[in-house]
Every structure is written in C-alpha cells, then in structure tokens.
C-alpha cells in the first residue's frame, strides 16, 4: 500500500470516528447506528453490554 493511500485511509477512519462521536453526543441514534451492518452487534465487555 502506498503512503498516500495509507494517509487517505487514516483520514477516512478519523472522519468516521468524528461522525460517530458527534452522533452519540447529539443523541442521533439513527446516525450513530448507520456505520453498522443490519445484523451487526456492538459489544462492550467492560460493562457487560451488547447491542444488536
């Protein structure tokens, strides 16, 4: 992978992380869930929670 592609990938990941954080702070749960697949799950083992 080229260094330009690596930088572009990291930029996209950071933008997704920012979008995810903003959606949670705004309590926009549809936008918060949008990056996940319909059959996906979010597991948080440190608090023993799972959302499907």
SVG drawing of the C-alpha trace seen along z (x, -y; Angstrom):
<svg xmlns="http://www.w3.org/2000/svg" viewBox="-32 -17 36 27">
<polyline fill="none" stroke="black" stroke-width="0.4" points="0.0,0.0 1.4,-3.4 1.9,-6.1 -0.6,-8.3 -3.2,-5.5 -2.3,-5.0 -2.8,-8.7 -6.1,-8.7 -7.3,-5.6 -6.3,-7.2 -8.1,-10.4 -11.3,-8.5 -11.1,-6.5 -10.7,-9.7 -13.7,-11.3 -15.8,-8.2 -14.7,-8.4 -15.6,-12.0 -19.0,-11.4 -19.7,-8.5 -18.7,-10.7 -20.8,-13.6 -23.8,-11.4 -23.6,-10.0 -23.2,-13.4 -26.2,-14.7 -28.2,-11.5 -28.9,-10.9 -29.2,-7.2 -30.0,-6.5 -26.8,-8.3 -24.9,-6.6 -26.1,-3.1 -25.6,-3.9 -21.9,-2.6 -23.0,0.8 -24.5,3.6 -28.1,4.6 -27.0,7.9 -24.1,6.4 -23.5,6.2 -21.7,3.7 -20.1,5.4 -18.8,3.6 -17.3,6.3 -16.1,3.9 -19.7,3.2 -21.2,6.5 -23.4,4.9 -24.3,5.8 -26.5,4.1 -27.7,5.8"/>
</svg>
